[in-house]
């Protein structure tokens, strides 16, 4: 397991804004990796919360996890999707809940392939 940002071979693809999935797949396959789990997180809005005399902002993000077989360059099954609604106080827990479930579903797709 490796984070794409920490790989010298992929850092420019991630940081340079040219994160073409095909280029990333080819680069990782050439580095000897077998599976790519690509997470896309898109902002989906926000709303103000007012409770017990306090205010906070709830943010919403749409998460898509796509798992690729690097040998073929094709996804394992369908992408896994979810929505996270969180505040600054519970962001880690909410991300673990939703992304953890999506990651388990992605792992099952690999096992069933």
N, C-alpha and C positions, 0 to 999 in steps of 0.2 A: 504494500500500500504506500502510495506517495501522493503528495499534494502537487498539482501541476505547477504552482508558483515556485516550488522549491527545486524543481528539476531544471538544470541549466539548459537542457535541450528544448524545454517548452516555455521557459520564462518569457521569452520575447513574444510568443504567441498569445500568452495570457495578458501580459502588461502592455503590449504594443497595440492593442485594439484590433489586431488581425487574428482573432481566435477562430479561424476557419476550422470547423470540426474535422473536415477531411485532412487538413494539414496536421492537426493535432493527432488524429488517429495514426497517420503515417509515421509521424515522429515517434510516438510512443511504441508502435509496433517495431520500428527500427531499434528502439532502446531495449526491446525484449519483453515488453509488457503484453499481457493477454486480454485484459478487460479495462475499459474506461467507463467510469461512472461520472457523467457530466451533469452538474447541477446548474439550473438556470433559475434565478430569483428575480422576479419583476415586481416593482412597487405596484400596488393595486388600490391605494387610497389611504385615507386616514379620517378619523373622526375624533372630536373632542369629547372627553369624559368629564363629568362633573359629579362628584360624590363627596358626602360628608364635609362640605366646605372646601374641598380640594379640586384641582383640575389636573388632567393628564391628557395625553394624546395616545390613541390606539392606532397603530399602523397595521396595514394589511399588505401581505405579499403573496403572490402566486409562485409556487415552487414546482418545477418540473425536473424529474430525474430521468435521464435516459442512459441506459447501460449498453455499451457497444462491445461486440466481439471484435477484437482488433485484427484477428486473422482474416475475417471476411469484410470488416468495415461496416457491418450492418448491426442494427440494434437487436438486442434480445427482447422480443415481445414489444409491447406498447410502452411508451413513456408513462411513468407514474406521476400523478399530479395531486396537488393539495394546496390549501390556502392556510396561511398563518395570520392570526390576528394577535398582536402583542403590544405591550408597553415597554418602556425601558426597564421596568421592574421584573417582568416575566419573560423577556425575549428568549433567554437561553432555554428555559423549560418548555416554552411553546415550540421552539425550533426542534428540540429533542423529540417532543411528542409527534409532530407532523413528519419531520424528515426521517426520524427513526422508523416510523411505519412505512414510509415510501421506500427506504433503503431495504427493509425486510422484504417488501414486495418485489423489488429489483433483484434481490438475491434469489428469491423463489423462481423468477423468470430465468435466471442463469441456470439454476439446478434443473429446471424442467425443459431446458433447450436440448 
